């Protein structure tokens, strides 16, 4: 079994995307996000709480559709 850290995975993914010529702007990434039409109520509540916590901490919330 081979251990892979999150940082290594991200680096490998970014390298692979660059090799394939995939350039993704934040706007393009946002267009690919799940719009939440079939999202479960529990997930909607989780996303709402995350947005509230980010606001309380003075951080911008993660873009989410809930």
Secondary structure, DSSP 8 states (H G I E B T S, - for coil): -----HHHHHHHHHHHHHHHT----HHHHHHHS---TT--HHHHHHHHHHHHHHHHTT--------
